[in-house]
Amino acid sequence: MNNKENSHKLIHISDILKTALKKYRPAGDTDMTRIWDIWDTAVGRPIAMNAKPDTFKDGVLIVNVSSSSWIHQLKFLEKQIISNINQHMESCLIRQIRFKIGNIHS
């Protein structure tokens, strides 16, 4: 491949952002980015449509939920959700989840 072809190679914006985040953001921020990346797969579509990760600090994930009935349901599933997320992250990053009613459409 010559230099002209290299100069026209496209790079996805997520790759640029991940590199920048690793360099300039605290580890907790990059952990949150990783949680967002795997969230839908880790929790499944029905939950993902009604709950979104909001903040993460010191092993505690705050999750915005669409309604109090969803909070009630998710409390029963908390240990399984933590296990699924940690498995997808390949580390025991999350110890606890706190659910709150909040904006899930960012």
VENTA-V416613 format. One record per residue. N is the residue number from 1. SS is DSSP state (~ for helix, > for strand, _ for the rest). Layout:
n:N ss:SS
n:N ss:SS
//
This chain:
n:1 ss:_
n:2 ss:_
n:3 ss:~
n:4 ss:~
n:5 ss:~
n:6 ss:~
n:7 ss:~
n:8 ss:_
n:9 ss:_
n:10 ss:_
n:11 ss:_
n:12 ss:_
n:13 ss:~
n:14 ss:~
n:15 ss:~
n:16 ss:~
n:17 ss:~
n:18 ss:~
n:19 ss:~
n:20 ss:~
n:21 ss:~
n:22 ss:~
n:23 ss:~
n:24 ss:~
n:25 ss:_
n:26 ss:_
n:27 ss:~
n:28 ss:~
n:29 ss:~
n:30 ss:~
n:31 ss:~
n:32 ss:~
n:33 ss:~
n:34 ss:~
n:35 ss:~
n:36 ss:~
n:37 ss:~
n:38 ss:~
n:39 ss:~
n:40 ss:~
n:41 ss:~
n:42 ss:~
n:43 ss:~
n:44 ss:_
n:45 ss:~
n:46 ss:~
n:47 ss:~
n:48 ss:~
n:49 ss:_
n:50 ss:_
n:51 ss:>
n:52 ss:>
n:53 ss:>
n:54 ss:>
n:55 ss:>
n:56 ss:>
n:57 ss:>
n:58 ss:_
n:59 ss:_
n:60 ss:>
n:61 ss:>
n:62 ss:>
n:63 ss:>
n:64 ss:>
n:65 ss:>
n:66 ss:_
n:67 ss:_
n:68 ss:~
n:69 ss:~
n:70 ss:~
n:71 ss:~
n:72 ss:~
n:73 ss:~
n:74 ss:~
n:75 ss:~
n:76 ss:~
n:77 ss:~
n:78 ss:~
n:79 ss:~
n:80 ss:~
n:81 ss:~
n:82 ss:~
n:83 ss:~
n:84 ss:~
n:85 ss:~
n:86 ss:~
n:87 ss:~
n:88 ss:~
n:89 ss:~
n:90 ss:_
n:91 ss:_
n:92 ss:_
n:93 ss:_
n:94 ss:_
n:95 ss:_
n:96 ss:>
n:97 ss:>
n:98 ss:>
n:99 ss:>
n:100 ss:>
n:101 ss:>
n:102 ss:_
n:103 ss:_
n:104 ss:_
n:105 ss:_
n:106 ss:_
//
